């Protein structure tokens, strides 16, 4: 199976590059935090071995036709502070997903990483549709969704069962290639000035 392109993405503060096993310690630092996993539907990691298995799984996703998971590297601190990806990829569509170390919340990091990923999704993967789903209680994701310009489509009731077997609704928003290429996203032009892809 031919691998999907996953180039490095450089922004002002961040490097998005494929995750590796060398990132396990940095990922464990936030994956064990109870503020992180439950907002995405997974339980906090109990030990570093659990994180090792996650990273190994993340790397193998590329063997099954998925673009794969980016490590979000803070350039100044030379540290992996989160992950971001286009998951549930089906040639013409996919969904954005991300997590971030709480020590870096409220600094615009995820918005910056997501803008780079949206450009990747529409210009390199050539998607027709990119969705963004989050739980109704996740106010941070709701705020990021609005900043990025996703259009809310509605609630999907009983969409997701989390690690505690709780069934949760999900808010679904989307961007299409028409939105992207026809100027609906007013941030793209300026953001691309500081984006380097290799």
N, C-alpha and C positions, 0 to 999 in steps of 0.2 A: 504493500500500500504506500502510495506516494505521500510524503509528509507535507503538511500545510506550512507555508512560510511563517516563521516567527522571528522577524528581525529585531535587533535591539532598537529601542526607542529612547531618545535622549530629550529631556525637557530642561527647563532652567534649573530645577532642583533635583531632578530624578533621573535615574536610569531604570528602564524596564527591560529586563533580560530574562531568558529562560531560567527557571528555577533549577537548582542543582542540590546534590546531597551536602555540599559545603554550607548550605543555608539552614540546616536543621536547627542549630542552636538559636539563631536569630528568630526563626519561625516559632520555636517552642516558647520563647520569651512572651509572645503575645497569644499564642494558641492556648496556653494554660490559663489565661485571664478570663474570668467569668463574664466580663463585659463584652467579649468578642464573639465567641462561637454561637451562643444562643440567638443573637441577632441574625445569624445566617442559618440557623436551624441545626447546628451541630454542637455536641457537648465539648466543654473545655478539655484539652488534653491533660491526662493525668501524669504522664511521664514522657521523657524525651523519645523513648522507643515508639510511642504512638505517633509523634511528629515525624520520626524517621519513616514510618510506614506511609504516612500521608504524602511526604515529599517523594518517596519512591513511586507511589501511585500517580502523583502529579506528573512525574517525568514520563511514565509509561503511557499517559493519555495520548502522547504524540504518536505512539505506535498504532493507535486505533482511529486515525483520521481526524483527531481533534487538533486545533492549533496548539494547545498546551497552555501552561500557566506561567505568567510572568512574575518574577520576583520584583518588588518595588524597592529599589536601592536608593537611599538618601545619599546623594553625592558628598555632601559636606561631612557626614558622619561615617561614610563608607559602611553602611549597615542596611540589611534587609529589614524593612519596616512593615511589609504587607505583601499581599499577592493580588493580582488582577488577571482576568481572562475573558475571552469569548468562549463560553461553554455551550453545550447542547447545540454544537455547530452542525448544520445540515446544508452545506454548500451555499445556499442563498440566504440563510438566516442563522441567528445565534442569539445568545443572551449574555449580557455583561454581568460579571460577579466580582466582588472584591472584599477584602478584609484589611484592616489597618491596626497597627499597634496603637493602643490608646494614648501612649505618650506623645503621639503625633496627631491626635484629633484636633479639630478646630484650627487647622493651619492651612486649609485649602489643598492638602496633599492629594486626597482622593479625587477631588475635582480636577486637579492637574493631571493625574495619572489617567483618569477616565477620558479626558479630552484627547490624550494621545491614543488611547485604545479605540475611541470612536473613529478617529482619522484612519487608523490601521484597519478597522473593520470595513469602512466604506471605500478606502482607496487601495488597499492591498488584498483583503479578502473579497472585495467587491460584493458585499452583502446587499440584499434588497431590504432586509428588515433586521433591526437590532432591538431586542426587548430588555426591559429592566424590571425585575420583580422584587418586591420587598414586603415584609410583614407590616400590617397597619400600625403597629406600635413602634416601629423603627423610625423615629423622627429624623435621625441623622441621614438615613438613606432617602427619606422623603425630600429633605432639603437639597441633597446632592442632585437628585432627579430633576428638581426644578431648575437648579443652576445650569444643568447641562442641556436643558431644553426638551427633554423627553415629553411626549404627549400622553397623558393618562388615558387609558382605555377602559378601566374599571376594575372591580373586584372579582377575583376568582374565588368562589366560596369553597372551603374545605380542600384547598389545593395541595397542601403540604403537610406531611407528618414528620415532626421533628424527632430528635433523639430520645425524648421523653414520651413518645407516642401520643403527643398532643397534635390534633389536627387543626391547622391554621389557615385562615384566609390569606390571600396574597393580592396586593395592589399591582397591576400590570400597566406599564407604560411602554412606549415604543418610539423609535425613529425609523424612517424609511430612507432609501437612497434618494428619493425625491426631496425629502426634508434636507438632507445633507447637501446635495448638489445644486439645489435651487435657492440657496441662501437663507433658509429658515434659521439656521444656527449662526447667530451674529458673532460668535466668538472664534469661529474657525480661521478666518483670514489672519487675524493678529496672532493667534496661537501658533499657527504653522511657521511664523517667522522665527520662533525659538525652538522648533522641533527638528531634530536630526535623526534620520533613520539609517541604520547600517546593518 
